Amino acid sequence: RLESGAACEARHWVGATPALAATLAKPLQRGQEHVAWDAAHVCAEEDSLDARDLGPATIDRNGHAYRGSWSPIGSKLQFAGCVADYGRGCRPWLARATPARCARPQERKEVVSIATVWGDSLWHWACESSVGLLAAPPSLGPAGTAHLHVTNASLTFETSEGAFVRAWLRRLGFGHLVEQGRVVGGCVRAERATMLPTGRCAAPSRRHLAWLSERLRRDAPPLEPRTALVVTRKDRGARNWAAVREIVARRFDVVIDHDDTVEGGLGPLDDQLAHFARAAVIVAPHGSGLFGLAATAPQACVVEFFPERYLNLCYAAVARRLDRTYRGLLIDAAGDAELAALPGVLDECVLRRRNATRGM
């Protein structure tokens, strides 16, 4: 593990503070978010990312593995308790609980699990669940027979979410699992179960992110210095987000709109990742619209707007572990993004990229 305790928390928070606008740093400090974030994530990174063979086991949709008797009592099965989860939430109360929604587990001979809590949502799938494939055993290869276990069974069906997951697996080099029908979701019981070390909640490790970036950036288009990407979300953002985009458009020749408010506006996964790769600056509200950070170029700059009522530094952690330039700005309690600081932040992004390019 990395160093832990107060010294680690203080060192990492001091390092992050210059990346945050003063208006943002104050509410973060007031809420002690920095202490919780650093203690749980930056200061507790796993050394080992090896797969764990559990033998016979049941794994629920949240990635908690159980062993025990299979005798039904009422409508449930009885299990000995949580035996493995790789930091996915197994706590003492979970060790006494039965698996989530496991009254009728699906039966498979061998499964390899990357299921996680919230692993059926975009960000948690991309940067927590799927990065566990870094440690994929040979049994998940094209000639293997193991099934890949994911959080939600709906991801294996013909839905928009399922289409995204299938495209993501192909991008990571596991498209054969899709083609061979070797993806299973929900609760599963296996004669041999293997747990892969997924990314911690909101904090995949540097090794996870390096692996993910290498795969997402294969055949990526080059960074375009005069191109910016602006993320627009239905359920996130600010009342004055159009003004944010206008400020960006005045400083860049090309603005790519990553806009999920437009029907079909995001396009295929490969196109979305190419947009992240091309952009010199990514401007986005906090949320899963930043799922493509690992596809950005090393010289890219990330500008994230945080709602004052929900201060979560998970994307700051990812940007820092990817060694991307990162700046955080505030959306105030009224729902307005701070505009005054944005021009200076964008200019700083351009300057840092130029200086980095000269130093190469």
Phi, psi and omega in degrees: 000158172288170177303149182230175177093190187299323181297317179295313181302314182295316183297315182288324179292318177299321179294329183276333188305317180300340180278353185248135175300149181303324180296334179271320182299323183296309178295330176296314180294322180296324181270000180059023179299324183297323181292313181297318183294310183294318182296321185278333191237288184301323185266015180215053180272136182289140172281316186266132175237037181276148175293154180238117180275120184259352187071211178293132181195162170247135178239128181273178186295342180267003178084023176260127184259141183227149169236164175146193182286155183251015182285125180288137172236110188069232181258006184243168172252152180259134181233158184286343180127166184292125184247345180196142174204353180052049175076018183269007175123006178292108178242172182308320181292330177288328180296338179264353186267166171267157183300152180292125174054049184244029179298323179229076181296144173289146183258127174221151180290315181217132176229150173238119191257133168236021180293142179218161171301131182066016182289001176263009175251157192304304184297313184292328175293310188291315190251359175239299182294303191293334181290346174299339179293351170308325184256024184300132179280166179303334182295345175267001180288173182303328180266001181279177181236355182290150174264143173275126182260121179243176188293307193245128180299332182296340180291345180266358184260179181276071176238169178297322178295318179296321179298321179296314182297318180296318178295323179295316179298320177298319181296328181275358179093017181238030179297334180298331178295323177292310184297328182267004180066036185251037175240128181230143181237170179083218182262132185221142176245133184225149173294328174224119181243136177237133179255127176263145181284098180282175176290143174298155181305118178069010184208069172298150183285168176301319179296318176302312185290323177297318178297314181296316181297319180300321181282320181288337183262006174297129180060024180289146175291156181289157175298138177251111188303333183256024180242134175237153175245129178245121180269128176239129184241147177296314190253009179226183176100197186231160178298329182256033183297330177299326178290326175299313181297322181297319178297317179297316183296333179286343184251351182229146181288325182233131174240118176270126179265113174263086196239110180271007174274350180259131180302122180069018187288336184276328178076184181298156182303315182301322178293319180298315181293326177296324178297316178297321182293323183286331191285131173282330180224135174246124179243124187207151167285158177303137177145182189289356172299344178267017183300337185270017182304324182290348178268354181288157177286153181304332182270004183288158179238137182245126178242113184246135177257123181260131168290134184302330184273356178216089185261105184228119187266024185296319180286332173299319179296317180296314180300319181292320180288337174274356182062037173268149172294134185224138174222137180246134177234171191251141161254118188286176185299336178279349178097016180255131175286141177287118185266331188299323184277343188296315180304317180294322178295317179296319178297321178295321177301314181297316181296316180295322179294316179299317180294322178294322180294318179297328183279355183281000000 
